[in-house]
């Protein structure tokens, strides 16, 4: 490290994408239990859009946003990780209660860091951490998905939806996925077994594909479609509520006995770095390098394009994950 300052995106308070300002600020100094990371790339996440808009009760301003990053260890005072080690950093308050990944350097708790080794470009590696952690956690923790089962992904063209499809098919599951746009069916068909056009009422169409209903479902659209999703699942099946692409956070007048069909289970997933084992991350990256798995990147941006990136994310025009490469 040759400079005591770095370029970072600073958010003084909520507002439109234009409130995201690239500034030169001091490089953070790690303490015991922390890791200083040279950020090479970071993914864009809808929760960062919510934070920038001032939605929810989490976090404080001013803040460097970003709940994830990929890069290399610069310093770990506790010697938990060696300088130069490639790492992913996820959650642990990043971008909310501590400064996050929208910067050339970030300082995070050791517990938020997952090591890996890969020759893949940073434009791909930057897309993986939060996307894979959320997708894997939804399938493994939220659903306990097994080989041979059928899975519905509601919100299939989102980055997490695409990653969940890749993981589920690698596991040996049959994947039914949704999109609201007929123009995206061909794209989505690359990743899943069956595509259903989502008009808000799909449970009959899903049951036409999988008689009796799917074994499991990941809800990524949110509360507006959750009732229809639970109707798509068989008895003793499970729905995992993971995402809120619709920006609707609560079910009005929720009455469980009326809302949930008999014997359909509802779970939720919101995880941390500890939910993504290092061997799972490494195995996924190795499969990508071997050509047996894909990273669904929609577009890459430079740090100076962060306002444009948030406009694109807010407009929903990205097919796959948005990634910012810092250098």
N, C-alpha and C positions, 0 to 999 in steps of 0.2 A: 504494500500500500504506500503510495507516494504522496498522497494529499490528505490533509486533515478535514477537507470538506468534500461533499458529494452532491450530486443532483438528485432531487427527490420531489415527488408530488405532494404538495401540502394542501390540506383541506381545512380552512379556517372555520367553516360552518356549512350547514346544509344549503343546497340550491341546485341550479341547473348544472350541466356538465362544465360550463365555463368557470365554475368556482374552483375547479381543480387547477392548481398553479404549480408549474415546475420551477423550483427554486434551488439555490445552492445553500446547503445547511451543513452543520458539523457532522462528521462521521461518528456514530455512537461508540461508546467505550463499553465493552462487555465486562460484567462482574462474574464472580463465581456462580456457576449454575447457568450461565448464558453462553451463547455462541454468536460471534460476529461473522456474518456471511456476505461474501461478494455476490450480489444478486446478478445473475446473467439473464434471467427471464422470469416473468410471472404471468399467471393466468388471470383472466378477468372473470369475476363472479357476480351473480345477481345480488348477493347479500351486500356487496360493495356499492352497487347501485342504490339499494335500500338505505344504506348508511349515508351515502352522499345526499340522498333526498330527505334525510332526517326522519325516516320511518323506523319504528321500533324503539326500544328503550336502552339498547346496548351502546356502549362507547362514549367517547368524549372528544371535544375539539379544543385546540387545533390538533390535527392528526395526520400522519402519513398513512393513507389507507392501504388495504391489501392483506387478505387473509392467507396468502400463500406466496412462496417464492422458490426458485431453484437456482443453485449456484455452488460456490465453493467456500469451505471454511477458511477464514482468515485467522481467527484466534478463538480458542476456548480455554479460559483461565484454569478450568478444572481438568484439562487434558483429556476430556471425554472423547474428543474428536481431533484428528491431526490436521494441521493446516494443509490445504489443497484437496481435502476429501470432498467429493461431490455430495451434495445433500439437497433434500427437499425440506422445506419448512412449512408447517400447516397449523393454523388455528392458534390455540394458547393465548388468545387475546390479541393476536396480530391484527393491526389495522383498526382496532376498536379501543382497547384499553392500553395498548402499547403500539408504537409505530410499526407499520407493517411493510409489505413487500414492494410497494410502489416507489422504489429507490434503488440507487446503485449499491447500497449496503443496508443490511438490516441486522438488528441485534435481538435475538429471541431466546426463550428458555430452551435448555437442552432437551426437555421433554417434548418439544414441538418439532424436533429435527429427526429426519430419517435418512441414513446414509445409503448411497448406491454407487455403482460404477457403470458408466455407459459412454459410448462413442457417438450416440445420437446427437443431432444438433440441438442447441439450446432452445430453438424455436419449437421443437417438439417436446423437449423435457419440461419446458415451462408450462405446458398445458396439462401435465399429468397429475401433480400432487393432490390438489383438492378434488378434482374431478374423479380420480381413482379412489381416493379415500371415501368420498360420498357414495360412489357407485358400489364399491366393495362392501362398505359398511351396511348399505341398504340391503344388499343381497345376503350377506353372511350374518349380520346381527339382526337386522329388521325382519328378514324373511326365512333365514336358514334354508335357502334355496338348495335343492338337490338335483343331481344329474337325472335327466329323464322327465323332470317336471316342466310345466308350461308357465310362462311369465308374461304378464301384460305390463308394458311400460307406457304410462300416460304422460305424454310430453316427450315423445321419442326423438325429436330432432334437437333437443337441448344437449349441451355437452355431457351432462351427467346421464341423460337418457341414452346417448350413443355409447358412452363408456360402459353403462350397465348392460347394454345389448352385447357388446364385445365380450365382457366377462361371463355373462350368462351362457352364451353360445360356446365359449371355451369350456365351460363347466359341463356342457351337454344338455342344456335346457332348450326348449322350443320357445322362441320369442315372438310375441305379438306386440306391435308398437303402433303408436298413433301420431298423426300429424293433422293439423287443421287445413293444410294446403295441398291440393292435388298436385301442384307443381313440385312438391318435395317427395312424392311417393317413390320415384325412381332413385333418388339419392338415398332415402331411408332403406330401401330394399337391399342395398349393399350390405347392411349390417344386421338385418333381422329376417325372420322366416315369413312373417305375414304383416302387412300394413293395413290399418283401418283408418279411414278418414274420420276425424273427430268433429262431429257437428254438435257435441254436447250431450248426445244420447247414443252411446255406442254399445251398451251391454248386450243387446240382442245380436249385433254384428260380431262381437267377440265370441258369443256363444255359438254362432254359426261356424266360426273357425274352430273353436274348441268346445264341442258339445258338453254340457254340464257345467261349463265355466272353467277358467284357468285356475291353476293351483295357487298362484301368487301374483301380486301386482305391486308395482312401485308407482306411487302417486307423486308426480312432479309438477302438475298444473296447479293444484291447490284445493282449497275448500269448495270452489265452485263446481268441481267435477267429482269430488270424493264420493258423493252418494251414488252416482252412476258407476264409478269404479268398483265399489263394494258389491254392486249388483252383477258385476262381471266375473265374480270369483265363486268357485264351487263351495259347497259346505265343507267346513274344516279348513278352508283356504285362508290365506292371510294377505292383508293389504298393508304395505308400509308407506306411511305418509312422510315424504322427504322434502319435497319442494313446493314453492309458491310462485310459479311463473305468472299466475294470474294476479299476484299482489293482493289477494284476498286472504287475510290471516286467520279468520275465525268462521265457524259454522254458526249462523244465526239460530237461536232457539234450539240448540242441540239437545235432542232427547234420544239417548242411545237405543232404547228398545224400539223406537220407531225408525231410527236412522239405519241401524245395522240389521241385515238379514240374519235369521237364526243360524248360529254356528259359524258365521264368518268373523274372523279375528282382525282387529285393527291395531297396528303397532306404529311406531314412529322411529325415525333415526336422525340424530344430530350429533356428530362425533368429533373426535380429536385425533391427533397424530397417532396415538396409541392404538387406534382401531385399524390402522394400516400397517401390518407387519412388514419389516424390511424385506423379508423374503418374497412377499407378495409383490411389492413394488419392483424389486429386482427381477423377479420372474416375468412380470408384465413387460418391463423394458427389454429384457432379453428376447421375448417373443416378438416385440415390435422390430427389433434389430434383425430377427430371423425372417420377418415377413409373415408371421402367423397371427399377428395382432396389429391393430392400427390405432393411431392417435388421431381422433377426429378434430383437427385444427381447422377453424373457419377462416381466420385471417390473423396475420401478424402486424404489429405496430411498433414504431419507435416510441421512446419515452415522451418525446415532444408531441406525439399524436394522441395523448391520453384523452383529451377532450373529444376528439373524433371517435375514439374507441368507445367512450361512454355513450355518445350519441348513437352509435351503431348498436350497442348492447340494449339501450333503451328502446330503440326502434324495432328490435327483434330481427334484424337482417342477417345476423351471423348464422351460418350453417356449420355448427361445430363450435369449438372453443376459441375465444379470442385470446391472443398471447401478445405481451409486450416484451420485446428484447431490448435490454438496456445498453448493449454495446456490441 
